[in-house]
Amino acid sequence: MSAATPRLARKQFTPLRPKKSVGLTVVMLLFVVYSLIPLAWLVISSTKTQDALLNSFGLWFSGKFAFFDNIVWALTYEDGIFVRWLLNTLIYVVVGAGLATILATLAGYGLAKYDFPGRKVVFGVILGAIAVPGTALAVPTFLMFSKLGLTNTMWAVILPSAISPFGLYLIWVYATDAVPTELLEAARVDGAGELRTFLTISLRLLAPGVVTVSLFAIVATWNNYFLPLIMLNDPKLYPLTIGLQKWNAEAVGIGAQPVFTLVITGALLTIVPIVIAFLFLQRYWQTGLTAGGVKQ
Amino acid sequence: MKTNIARALAAGALAALLGGTLVACSGGDTDAAGGGKSDAAALDAALKKGGTIEYWTWTPQAKDQIAEFEKEYPKVKVNLTDTGGAGDSNTKLQNAISAGKGIPDVVQVEYQSVGQFQLPGYLTDLTQYGFADLKSKYTASTWANVTQNGGIWGLPQDSGPMALFYNKDVFEKYDLTVPTTWDQYIADAKKLHEADPTKWLVNDTGDAGLATSLMWQAGGKPFKINGQKVTINTDDAGVKKYSDMWSQLIDQGLVGNISGWSDEWYKALGDGTIATVTLGAWMPGILTSGAPDGAGKWAVAPMPTYDGGEAVTAENGGSTEVVPKGASNPVLGAAFLRWLNSNEKSIKVFMDDGGFPATVADLHSDDFLNYKSDYFGGQQINKVLAAAADSVISGWQYLPWQAYANTIYTDDVGPAFQDKSDLYAGIQKWLNDNVKYGKEQGFTVNG
């Protein structure tokens, strides 16, 4: 045993030289394949006509290459309603997720850097709010909004999206570490007002956190399904998620017009922007997931 | 499938939440709509005066019908909202009513959901506009669907008398005879599946619409509505008759595990994997648009019966338009509704695009009966379908929460299809669950 010990010790990895593990690589490859198969299916299926879609193997091409026809069809079907849904989604994302980011940044920073009575209570409420899934709040929100006359308007989707307890929490954790209190004190001594300090110093230090929160908010708003489902009646206000479901539902019932091809092509068009956003902002996403994980 | 369940849950949760408060606050203004003169003449006057109305529907022909209507009444503007389908439409209507805002003037509702909106008092009784005079225009079964509790709540838009649609090619290849009774049907199902285990005579995974229609055909009357009182008979003879027949198919493993309306279903209709469907007379339109590969292969025959002899059918699907209470322009709405479902031109537009009418005159017109369907290889399908409309057995009623009941049917009865457990036990559980649900909703249920 004593002879074996040093050999084991030599093999132990350090953070600088991670050990290569065949097993882990295989597992990771399996996960990659597992995650990419549905995407591959989607891309391949979007190149097929409806006939080929129903009658061929899902993971290989078949029949006429109808990719561009499908895209044109999806963009022009029902007087181009898909473009309208895309614009709606962009509005919901820009305004809703934008507001969510601004509010979360302001509030998170304030909670992290200012001591005031009731701070612990606010913090407790926010932690509690993270635990309540948005879906559970959708129906009460609907009833409240209907009293205010806001249902079936864009505000019905934008206002609830503007609140992100998780984003607030993230900024709070991030600001605690990233913005040194000494720096703020130095700024105060130099005579900078609180707003100026926030805008010129803190916000820059918070930037990675803010981007992360906005990314979370963008993804959440882009994928929002249940809230617009119950809030909106008018197809002209739909986001893409509800619009695609509407097309999918057209295959059911009397007068059914199955347009599975459109649902698939539409789904592909729907994920493209979010995939692009993801690839560009990936590193912030990682930052966000590990924020608060390591105490410095 | 998942989304359907989530959606049903959502709708159910909303309905459950709203139900209590709504029933309470709907009693007040019973007839604010009339405004004095309330008869057919009031509708004519409203049409002359003009105005704007909101119309919610998922009927594909709606756009053309509105264009025709606005040509005839240029002063009336109809704003169309395409609600996409019955499930969404019900949820949206329920939401609008609970919000007391954005309620449409005219809205499409499935026959099976009329009670859901009529019982809590959400619908305008159209008797006041002289709609009783229109009764003779419609088939008895569809008229019965829009009249209950002493009022007229809509005008039938279409009908779905049932027939047997079968794939001729498959029938010829496997030497099957077109069944006239369910016993023969079961024999065919066995013969086909034994000859080719990849083929099925029938598919079903627990479809409530099909099951209730077959109970209806068996003379079942499990539900009775009388005012706010709902009677659910858990020991109905017709329900048992359906269960005894259908469970033979299940027990012998003769039912294809393919859900209706799925992409798999459309494919199976096109390539002969499913050899028959027993559904409403609107099915030819579905086959034409959803299973183009089946062109020339399909044919239609009268629905098989339980006992042989005289033809007995049931209705499967179909909708009416209604005028909800709280609509901002109910008189003009009723006038549009009257035109929509009784005017010749409107019905013609509806039928030209594959709609199956509810009006007796159209069902028996020579043009309609002599029409030869290309998809059906030149068969005069309407002769079979119109005859079916005349042999619908009367007495069936839907639950006032039928849409919800249909969603839990899959949960309660679905397992019988998956693991061949007792179908009748599943149906009993379903009926009992409905007794419970009805009570929770504040109905007087004696089950």
Chai-1 contact restraints between the chains, C-beta under 6 A:
chainA,res_idxA,chainB,res_idxB,connection_type,confidence,min_distance_angstrom,max_distance_angstrom,comment,restraint_id
A,L54,B,D263,contact,1.0,0.0,6.0,A-B,restraint_1
A,L54,B,K267,contact,1.0,0.0,6.0,A-B,restraint_2
A,V139,B,L17,contact,1.0,0.0,6.0,A-B,restraint_3
A,S146,B,A99,contact,1.0,0.0,6.0,A-B,restraint_4
A,G149,B,K101,contact,1.0,0.0,6.0,A-B,restraint_5
A,T151,B,A99,contact,1.0,0.0,6.0,A-B,restraint_6
A,N152,B,G102,contact,1.0,0.0,6.0,A-B,restraint_7
A,N233,B,K92,contact,1.0,0.0,6.0,A-B,restraint_8
A,P235,B,D82,contact,1.0,0.0,6.0,A-B,restraint_9
A,K246,B,G84,contact,1.0,0.0,6.0,A-B,restraint_10
A,A249,B,G84,contact,1.0,0.0,6.0,A-B,restraint_11
A,A249,B,G85,contact,1.0,0.0,6.0,A-B,restraint_12
A,A251,B,W261,contact,1.0,0.0,6.0,A-B,restraint_13
A,V252,B,G85,contact,1.0,0.0,6.0,A-B,restraint_14
A,V252,B,W261,contact,1.0,0.0,6.0,A-B,restraint_15
A,G253,B,G85,contact,1.0,0.0,6.0,A-B,restraint_16
A,G253,B,A86,contact,1.0,0.0,6.0,A-B,restraint_17
A,I254,B,W282,contact,1.0,0.0,6.0,A-B,restraint_18
A,I254,B,G317,contact,1.0,0.0,6.0,A-B,restraint_19
A,G255,B,P60,contact,1.0,0.0,6.0,A-B,restraint_20
A,A256,B,I286,contact,1.0,0.0,6.0,A-B,restraint_21
A,Q257,B,S289,contact,1.0,0.0,6.0,A-B,restraint_22
A,P258,B,Y266,contact,1.0,0.0,6.0,A-B,restraint_23
A,P258,B,G290,contact,1.0,0.0,6.0,A-B,restraint_24
A,F260,B,D263,contact,1.0,0.0,6.0,A-B,restraint_25
